[in-house]
Amino acid sequence: MIVGIAMLTSVPVSWLMGDEGHVTTGLLCSSLITIVAGGLGSLVHRGKETVRIREGFGIVTFSWLAAATFGAIPFYWIADLTVVDAVFETMSGFTTTGATILNDIEAQPKGLLYWRSLTQWLGGMGIVVLSLAVLPILGIGGMQLYRAEAPGPTADQLTPRIATAAKMMWGVYVLLSLIETVLLKIGGMTLFDAWCHTCGTMSTGGFSTQQGSIKAFDSAYIDVVITLFMFLAGSNFVLHLRCLRGQPATYLKNEEFRFYAGLCLFAIVTMASIQLFSGLQGQNLAQIVRQSSFTVVSILTTTGFCTEDYNLWPSYARMVLLCLMFIGACGGSTGGGMKVSRLMILIKFAQAQIYRCFYPHAVTNVRLDDHRVSDDIITRILGFFFIYLILFVAVCLLICLIEPGLATMSAAGAAETAITASIATLSNIGPGLSGIGPTETYAWMEPQTKLLLTFSMLTGRLEVYTVIVLLLPNFWKR
């Protein structure tokens, strides 16, 4: 019902932007179908039964599937996409991936582009609430460290107290979205473009109203504004909440944020240096720093906006981007990937094991922000890491097996395409390298490949465990 009501807001946008009558009518009918379906569902089951952890896993996964399914109706109805393409585009939106199959975005009706952007905005907020309030209760996500900041149930049963955390995060999300929209409007964007690109930025989704993405605006001011807000969207929203409560120093005190900022700075400096020394396109230092900063933050936060075709960059720069694709943004952000907090804990755990080689009887605690990380959380993060890598390899191999389009590429190009298509969907980034680079789309792929990548997007967005657990036979036993 929420998805249907949100879809309904695209009707006046379509009418005001001068779309053809069948577009506005199609959006209206699609939203009514979605609202009615949700209403009938609520009548069939009013939630009288106790909702516990097992039901929580099902609710999380099937709610995302339902949103993508009903959200695809306008694309199927208005844009004449196939069912697979429509679901792929919508799943890409709700999972904030930003992978697209549209080859002529500017030709699409404004109402449909508005809905396309709104799917990201809704998905981005949904994942913040999910990671900070719901997943810790389900015992996954690696965000148990933030329980104190996200009030919720501590017992087995899921209760309405989660709403407290949801309301706080909604407020931060909406406030940052409004500020960015105003700043982009000041920078010369239309209100429509400003809002749509805000949706793509704050959700770290990356859908644009232009085929050339942010490069189409050719504005240093717009690049800087979007870079800043991508960085904020990739940060833990708990820190933003504390800052709004009068504690701005909380950013510098947070170990994960410092590592995240340092990683961005290191990648920007090294990438800009390589491009400067290679004399890329004869650009000056300011242009190279601007492009490197935008691209690094876009990839690390898994947003996927583009200002340059980094397929043409030196090999080192492209490999840095590939490494950043695996890392992702901070925990408790709208970004995807394995998350900076998990990487830090894995590094500290590895350091502790090396130390114990020399001092077998030493007590080596893994600490984050001066808090001891429990063995249970470390075990879950190790499990997540290996499952993540297994899924990445499996999806990569399956793409090579079922996608005939790779046969037309060089061996190196096919390998780059398969590898980055796997990680770009699993980490919810969108664009990759070679055949799915920043100037390419996923439209050329076969339906079976798109379905595989749709599953990859959903699994990566819902922190792997949430989807994988539903595939186990024991989950369905009473």
C-alpha positions as CSV (number, residue, x, y, z in Angstrom):
1,M,0.0,0.0,0.0
2,I,2.9,2.4,0.8
3,V,4.4,1.6,-2.6
4,G,1.1,2.3,-4.3
5,I,0.6,5.6,-2.5
6,A,4.1,6.7,-3.4
7,M,3.4,5.7,-7.0
8,L,0.3,7.8,-6.9
9,T,2.4,11.0,-6.4
10,S,3.8,10.4,-10.0
11,V,0.4,11.1,-11.5
12,P,0.3,14.9,-10.8
13,V,4.0,15.1,-11.8
14,S,3.2,13.4,-15.1
15,W,0.3,15.8,-15.7
16,L,2.3,19.0,-14.7
17,M,5.3,17.9,-16.8
18,G,3.1,17.6,-19.9
19,D,3.2,13.8,-20.5
20,E,0.8,12.2,-22.9
21,G,-2.6,11.2,-21.5
22,H,-1.9,7.5,-21.7
23,V,1.2,7.9,-19.5
24,T,-0.7,9.7,-16.7
25,T,-3.6,7.2,-16.9
26,G,-1.1,4.3,-16.9
27,L,0.5,5.6,-13.7
28,L,-2.8,6.2,-12.1
29,C,-4.1,2.7,-12.9
30,S,-0.8,1.1,-11.8
31,S,-0.9,2.9,-8.4
32,L,-4.5,1.9,-7.9
33,I,-3.8,-1.8,-8.7
34,T,-0.9,-1.7,-6.2
35,I,-3.0,0.0,-3.4
36,V,-5.9,-2.4,-3.9
37,A,-3.6,-5.4,-3.8
38,G,-2.1,-4.2,-0.6
39,G,-5.5,-3.5,0.9
40,L,-6.8,-7.0,0.0
41,G,-3.6,-8.5,1.6
42,S,-4.2,-6.6,4.8
43,L,-7.9,-7.8,4.9
44,V,-6.8,-11.5,4.4
45,H,-4.4,-11.3,7.3
46,R,-4.5,-8.6,9.9
47,G,-1.3,-9.5,11.7
48,K,-3.0,-11.1,14.7
49,E,-0.3,-13.8,14.9
50,T,2.9,-13.2,16.7
51,V,5.7,-12.0,14.4
52,R,9.0,-13.5,15.5
53,I,12.5,-13.8,14.0
54,R,11.6,-16.4,11.4
55,E,8.7,-14.4,10.1
56,G,10.9,-11.3,10.2
57,F,13.2,-12.9,7.6
58,G,10.3,-13.7,5.4
59,I,8.8,-10.2,5.7
60,V,12.0,-8.5,4.8
61,T,12.7,-10.5,1.7
62,F,9.1,-10.8,0.4
63,S,8.4,-7.1,1.0
64,W,11.3,-6.2,-1.4
65,L,10.1,-8.7,-3.9
66,A,6.5,-7.4,-3.8
67,A,7.7,-3.8,-4.1
68,A,9.8,-4.7,-7.2
69,T,7.0,-6.7,-8.7
70,F,4.2,-4.1,-8.3
71,G,6.6,-1.2,-8.9
72,A,7.4,-2.7,-12.4
73,I,3.8,-2.3,-13.6
74,P,4.4,1.2,-15.0
75,F,7.5,0.2,-16.8
76,Y,5.7,-2.8,-18.4
77,W,2.6,-0.7,-19.2
78,I,4.1,2.6,-20.3
79,A,7.6,1.9,-21.5
80,D,6.7,-1.3,-23.3
81,L,9.4,-3.3,-21.5
82,T,9.3,-7.0,-21.1
83,V,8.4,-8.4,-17.7
84,V,12.0,-9.3,-17.0
85,D,13.3,-5.9,-18.1
86,A,10.6,-4.1,-16.0
87,V,11.4,-6.1,-12.9
88,F,15.1,-5.7,-13.4
89,E,14.8,-1.9,-13.6
90,T,12.5,-1.7,-10.6
91,M,14.6,-4.1,-8.5
92,S,17.6,-2.0,-9.4
93,G,15.7,1.0,-8.1
94,F,14.4,-0.5,-4.8
95,T,17.8,-2.1,-4.0
96,T,19.5,1.3,-4.9
97,T,21.7,-0.5,-7.4
98,G,21.2,1.9,-10.4
99,A,21.8,-0.7,-13.1
100,T,19.6,0.2,-16.0
101,I,18.4,-1.3,-19.3
102,L,17.1,2.0,-20.7
103,N,19.1,3.2,-23.7
104,D,17.3,6.5,-24.3
105,I,16.5,7.9,-20.9
106,E,15.7,11.4,-22.1
107,A,12.9,10.0,-24.3
108,Q,11.1,8.5,-21.4
109,P,8.0,10.2,-19.9
110,K,8.8,12.5,-17.0
111,G,6.2,10.8,-14.8
112,L,7.9,7.5,-15.3
113,L,11.4,8.9,-14.7
114,Y,10.0,10.4,-11.4
115,W,8.7,7.0,-10.3
116,R,12.0,5.4,-11.3
117,S,13.9,7.9,-9.1
118,L,11.4,7.5,-6.3
119,T,11.9,3.8,-6.1
120,Q,15.5,4.5,-5.1
121,W,14.6,7.0,-2.5
122,L,12.1,4.6,-0.9
123,G,14.6,1.8,-1.1
124,G,17.4,3.9,0.4
125,M,15.4,4.8,3.5
126,G,14.1,1.3,3.8
127,I,17.6,-0.1,4.0
128,V,18.7,2.4,6.7
129,V,15.8,1.4,8.9
130,L,16.4,-2.2,8.0
131,S,20.1,-2.1,8.9
132,L,19.8,-0.1,12.1
133,A,16.5,-1.3,13.5
134,V,15.5,-4.7,12.0
135,L,18.6,-6.7,11.0
136,P,20.3,-6.4,14.5
137,I,17.1,-7.9,16.0
138,L,17.3,-10.8,13.5
139,G,20.9,-11.3,14.6
140,I,22.5,-10.3,11.3
141,G,23.9,-7.3,9.4
142,G,26.9,-6.6,11.7
143,M,25.1,-3.6,13.2
144,Q,24.6,-5.0,16.7
145,L,27.1,-2.4,17.8
146,Y,24.5,0.3,17.2
147,R,21.6,-1.3,19.2
148,A,21.8,1.6,21.7
149,E,21.2,4.2,18.9
150,A,18.4,2.3,17.3
151,P,15.8,1.6,20.0
152,G,14.1,-1.7,19.3
153,P,13.0,-5.0,20.9
154,T,15.6,-7.0,22.7
155,A,13.6,-10.2,23.0
156,D,12.8,-12.7,20.3
157,Q,9.5,-11.0,19.3
158,L,9.5,-8.1,16.9
159,T,7.5,-5.2,18.4
160,P,6.3,-1.7,17.3
161,R,9.2,-0.1,19.2
162,I,11.2,-0.4,15.9
163,A,9.0,2.6,14.8
164,T,11.0,4.8,17.1
165,A,14.2,4.2,15.2
166,A,12.4,4.5,11.9
167,K,11.0,7.9,12.6
168,M,14.3,9.3,13.7
169,M,16.1,8.1,10.6
170,W,13.3,9.2,8.3
171,G,13.7,12.7,9.7
172,V,17.4,12.8,9.0
173,Y,16.9,11.4,5.5
174,V,14.2,13.8,4.5
175,L,16.1,16.8,5.9
176,L,19.3,16.0,3.9
177,S,17.2,15.3,0.8
178,L,15.5,18.7,1.0
179,I,18.9,20.5,1.5
180,E,20.4,18.8,-1.5
181,T,17.4,19.5,-3.7
182,V,17.7,23.2,-2.9
183,L,21.4,23.3,-3.5
184,L,21.1,21.5,-6.9
185,K,18.3,23.9,-7.9
186,I,20.5,26.8,-7.0
187,G,23.2,25.2,-9.2
188,G,21.0,25.5,-12.3
189,M,19.1,22.2,-12.4
190,T,15.3,22.3,-12.8
191,L,13.3,21.3,-9.8
192,F,12.4,18.0,-11.5
193,D,16.1,17.2,-12.2
194,A,17.2,18.4,-8.7
195,W,14.7,16.1,-6.9
196,C,15.4,13.1,-9.1
197,H,19.1,13.4,-8.6
198,T,18.7,13.9,-4.9
199,C,16.8,10.6,-4.9
200,G,19.7,9.0,-6.6
201,T,22.3,10.6,-4.3
202,M,20.8,10.1,-0.9
203,S,19.8,6.5,-1.6
204,T,23.3,5.9,-3.2
205,G,21.3,4.6,-6.2
206,G,22.6,6.5,-9.1
207,F,19.6,6.7,-11.5
208,S,19.8,9.9,-13.6
209,T,17.3,11.7,-15.8
210,Q,20.1,11.9,-18.4
211,Q,21.7,9.2,-20.4
212,G,25.1,10.8,-19.8
213,S,24.4,10.9,-16.0
214,I,25.9,13.9,-14.1
215,K,28.4,14.6,-17.0
216,A,25.4,15.9,-19.0
217,F,25.2,19.0,-16.7
218,D,28.9,19.8,-17.1
219,S,29.0,21.8,-13.9
220,A,31.8,21.9,-11.3
221,Y,29.3,23.2,-8.7
222,I,26.9,20.3,-9.2
223,D,29.7,17.8,-9.1
224,V,30.9,19.2,-5.7
225,V,27.4,19.2,-4.2
226,I,26.6,15.6,-5.3
227,T,30.1,14.4,-4.2
228,L,29.4,15.9,-0.7
229,F,26.0,14.3,-0.3
230,M,27.1,11.0,-1.7
231,F,29.8,11.0,1.0
232,L,27.2,11.9,3.7
233,A,24.8,9.2,2.4
234,G,27.6,6.7,2.6
235,S,28.2,7.6,6.3
236,N,26.4,6.0,9.2
237,F,23.1,7.8,9.7
238,V,23.4,7.5,13.5
239,L,26.3,10.0,13.2
240,H,24.1,12.5,11.3
241,L,21.4,12.1,14.0
242,R,24.0,12.8,16.7
243,C,25.3,15.8,14.8
244,L,21.7,17.3,14.5
245,R,21.4,16.8,18.3
246,G,24.4,19.2,18.8
247,Q,27.3,16.7,18.7
248,P,29.2,17.4,15.5
249,A,32.5,16.1,17.0
250,T,30.9,12.6,16.9
251,Y,32.2,12.2,13.3
252,L,35.8,12.5,14.3
253,K,35.3,10.3,17.3
254,N,33.9,7.5,15.2
255,E,36.6,5.0,14.2
256,E,34.6,3.7,11.2
257,F,34.0,7.3,9.8
258,R,37.7,8.1,10.1
259,F,38.7,5.0,8.2
260,Y,36.0,5.7,5.6
261,A,37.2,9.3,5.1
262,G,40.9,8.2,5.0
263,L,40.1,5.5,2.5
264,C,38.4,8.1,0.2
265,L,41.3,10.5,0.5
266,F,43.9,7.8,-0.2
267,A,42.1,6.5,-3.3
268,I,41.5,10.1,-4.6
269,V,45.2,11.1,-4.1
270,T,46.6,7.9,-5.7
271,M,44.2,7.9,-8.6
272,A,44.6,11.6,-9.4
273,S,48.4,11.2,-9.2
274,I,48.4,8.3,-11.7
275,Q,46.1,10.2,-14.1
276,L,48.2,13.4,-13.8
277,F,51.5,11.6,-14.6
278,S,49.9,9.7,-17.5
279,G,48.8,13.0,-19.0
280,L,45.2,11.8,-19.4
281,Q,43.4,13.8,-22.1
282,G,45.7,16.8,-21.3
283,Q,43.5,17.8,-18.4
284,N,44.7,20.2,-15.6
285,L,45.1,19.3,-12.0
286,A,41.8,20.8,-10.8
287,Q,39.8,18.8,-13.4
288,I,41.6,15.5,-12.5
289,V,41.1,16.0,-8.8
290,R,37.4,16.8,-9.3
291,Q,36.8,13.8,-11.5
292,S,38.8,11.5,-9.3
293,S,37.0,12.7,-6.1
294,F,33.6,12.3,-7.7
295,T,34.3,8.8,-9.1
296,V,35.9,7.5,-6.0
297,V,33.1,8.6,-3.7
298,S,30.5,7.4,-6.3
299,I,32.0,3.9,-6.4
300,L,32.9,3.5,-2.7
301,T,29.4,4.6,-1.6
302,T,27.9,2.4,-4.3
303,T,26.0,5.3,-5.9
304,G,27.2,4.8,-9.5
305,F,26.8,8.3,-10.8
306,C,29.4,9.1,-13.5
307,T,31.1,12.2,-14.8
308,E,33.7,10.5,-16.9
309,D,34.2,7.2,-18.8
310,Y,36.7,5.6,-16.4
311,N,36.9,2.7,-18.9
312,L,39.5,4.9,-20.6
313,W,41.5,5.5,-17.4
314,P,44.9,3.8,-16.7
315,S,44.8,0.2,-15.4
316,Y,45.8,1.1,-11.9
317,A,42.9,3.6,-11.6
318,R,40.4,1.0,-12.8
319,M,41.7,-1.7,-10.4
320,V,41.4,0.8,-7.5
321,L,37.7,1.2,-8.5
322,L,37.3,-2.6,-8.6
323,C,38.7,-2.9,-5.1
324,L,36.4,-0.1,-3.8
325,M,33.4,-2.0,-5.3
326,F,34.0,-4.8,-2.8
327,I,34.3,-2.5,0.2
328,G,31.2,-0.3,0.0
329,A,30.1,2.4,2.4
330,C,29.7,2.5,6.2
331,G,27.4,0.4,8.2
332,G,24.0,2.1,8.8
333,S,24.2,4.0,5.6
334,T,22.2,3.7,2.3
335,G,25.3,2.3,0.6
336,G,25.8,-1.4,-0.3
337,G,28.9,-3.6,-0.4
338,M,30.5,-5.5,2.5
339,K,30.7,-2.2,4.6
340,V,33.7,-0.4,6.1
341,S,32.9,-1.6,9.6
342,R,33.1,-5.3,8.6
343,L,36.4,-4.6,6.8
344,M,37.9,-3.0,9.9
345,I,36.8,-5.8,12.1
346,L,38.3,-8.4,9.7
347,I,41.6,-6.5,9.6
348,K,41.8,-6.2,13.4
349,F,40.9,-9.9,13.7
350,A,43.7,-10.8,11.3
351,Q,46.1,-8.6,13.2
352,A,45.1,-10.3,16.5
353,Q,45.7,-13.8,15.0
354,I,49.2,-12.8,13.7
355,Y,50.0,-11.4,17.2
356,R,49.0,-14.7,18.8
357,C,51.5,-16.5,16.6
358,F,54.2,-14.9,18.6
359,Y,52.3,-14.8,21.9
360,P,50.0,-17.8,22.0
361,H,48.7,-17.2,25.5
362,A,48.0,-13.5,25.0
363,V,44.5,-12.1,25.3
364,T,43.7,-10.4,22.0
365,N,40.4,-8.5,21.9
366,V,39.1,-7.0,18.8
367,R,37.8,-3.5,19.6
368,L,35.9,-0.9,17.6
369,D,35.4,2.6,19.1
370,D,36.8,1.3,22.4
371,H,34.1,-1.4,22.6
372,R,35.0,-5.0,22.5
373,V,33.6,-6.8,19.5
374,S,32.1,-10.1,20.7
375,D,33.2,-13.4,19.3
376,D,29.7,-14.0,18.0
377,I,29.7,-10.9,15.9
378,I,33.2,-11.7,14.5
379,T,31.9,-15.2,13.6
380,R,29.0,-13.8,11.8
381,I,31.1,-11.3,9.9
382,L,33.5,-14.0,8.9
383,G,30.6,-16.1,7.7
384,F,29.2,-13.1,5.8
385,F,32.6,-12.4,4.2
386,F,33.0,-16.0,2.8
387,I,29.4,-16.3,1.7
388,Y,29.7,-12.9,-0.1
389,L,32.9,-14.1,-1.9
390,I,31.2,-17.4,-2.8
391,L,28.2,-15.6,-4.2
392,F,30.4,-13.2,-6.2
393,V,32.3,-16.1,-7.8
394,A,29.2,-18.1,-8.4
395,V,27.4,-15.2,-10.2
396,C,30.5,-14.4,-12.2
397,L,30.8,-18.0,-13.4
398,L,27.1,-18.2,-14.2
399,I,27.3,-15.0,-16.3
400,C,30.2,-16.5,-18.3
401,L,28.1,-19.7,-18.8
402,I,24.7,-18.3,-19.8
403,E,25.5,-14.9,-21.4
404,P,26.2,-15.4,-25.2
405,G,27.0,-11.7,-25.6
406,L,30.4,-12.2,-23.9
407,A,31.5,-14.3,-26.9
408,T,31.6,-11.1,-29.1
409,M,34.1,-9.4,-26.8
410,S,37.8,-9.9,-26.3
411,A,38.9,-12.3,-23.5
412,A,39.9,-9.4,-21.3
413,G,36.7,-7.5,-22.0
414,A,34.5,-10.5,-21.3
415,A,36.3,-11.2,-18.0
416,E,36.0,-7.6,-16.9
417,T,32.4,-7.5,-17.8
418,A,31.5,-10.7,-16.0
419,I,33.6,-9.9,-12.9
420,T,32.2,-6.3,-12.5
421,A,28.6,-7.3,-13.4
422,S,28.7,-9.7,-10.5
423,I,30.2,-7.3,-7.9
424,A,28.3,-4.3,-9.3
425,T,25.0,-6.0,-8.6
426,L,26.0,-7.8,-5.4
427,S,27.3,-4.5,-4.0
428,N,24.5,-2.5,-5.5
429,I,26.7,-0.2,-7.5
430,G,25.2,-0.3,-11.0
431,P,27.9,0.4,-13.6
432,G,31.0,-1.7,-13.9
433,L,33.8,-2.0,-16.5
434,S,34.0,-2.8,-20.1
435,G,30.6,-4.0,-21.4
436,I,28.7,-2.5,-18.5
437,G,30.9,0.6,-18.1
438,P,29.6,4.1,-17.3
439,T,28.6,4.8,-20.9
440,E,26.9,1.3,-21.3
441,T,23.7,-0.3,-20.0
442,Y,22.6,-3.9,-19.2
443,A,20.1,-3.9,-22.1
444,W,22.2,-6.2,-24.3
445,M,22.1,-9.0,-21.9
446,E,19.8,-12.0,-22.2
447,P,16.7,-12.4,-20.0
448,Q,18.3,-15.3,-18.0
449,T,21.3,-13.1,-17.2
450,K,19.1,-10.3,-16.1
451,L,17.1,-12.6,-13.8
452,L,20.4,-13.8,-12.3
453,L,21.6,-10.3,-11.7
454,T,18.2,-9.3,-10.2
455,F,18.7,-12.1,-7.6
456,S,22.2,-10.8,-7.0
457,M,20.9,-7.3,-6.4
458,L,18.3,-8.5,-3.9
459,T,20.7,-10.8,-2.1
460,G,23.4,-8.1,-1.8
461,R,21.0,-5.4,-0.7
462,L,19.4,-7.5,2.1
463,E,22.8,-8.4,3.6
464,V,23.0,-11.9,2.1
465,Y,21.8,-13.9,5.1
466,T,18.2,-12.6,4.8
467,V,17.7,-14.1,1.4
468,I,20.0,-17.2,1.7
469,V,18.2,-18.4,4.9
470,L,14.9,-18.6,2.9
471,L,16.6,-21.1,0.6
472,L,17.2,-23.6,3.4
473,P,14.6,-26.4,3.7
474,N,14.8,-26.2,7.5
475,F,13.5,-22.6,7.4
476,W,10.1,-23.8,6.1
477,K,9.7,-26.6,8.7
478,R,7.3,-26.0,11.6
